[in-house]
Amino acid sequence: MRVLAFGSLNDRQAWDVVDKIKDDFPGIKFLKTGTVDAILAFDEDIVVMDAVKGIDKPCLLGIDDLRERRLNTLHDFDAGFFLKLMKKIGKINKLKIIGIPMRIDDKTIKDVKKLL
């Protein structure tokens, strides 16, 4: 299994969680990325981890939970768009999205481990 952890230098929550749990899951390949390009390389089941505003603890989200954005330019294409597109064309069958709260503590790490 592979897990895509989305983040950036200003949005490190998923990356920080991966750093703390990766040794506990030797059978999982974790990929920390800041671009949606990594999604396009998948042709299997996908697990995504990303920070989500407004949640207090890690949770599973479905593809329908992803917010629709209005597409005006090529810069408006985000991870949600690509995940929905790939699911629609059959490139991915199963998608698990683990939402990470903006504040991470020991309980957050424990809860993410359970969700994996």
Secondary structure, 3 states (H helix, E strand, C coil): CEEEEECECCECHHHHHHHHHHHHCCCCEEEEECCCHHHHCCCCCEEEEEECCCCCCCEEECHHHCCCCCCCCHHHCCHHHHHHHHHHCCCCCCEEEEEECCCCCHHHHHHHHHHC
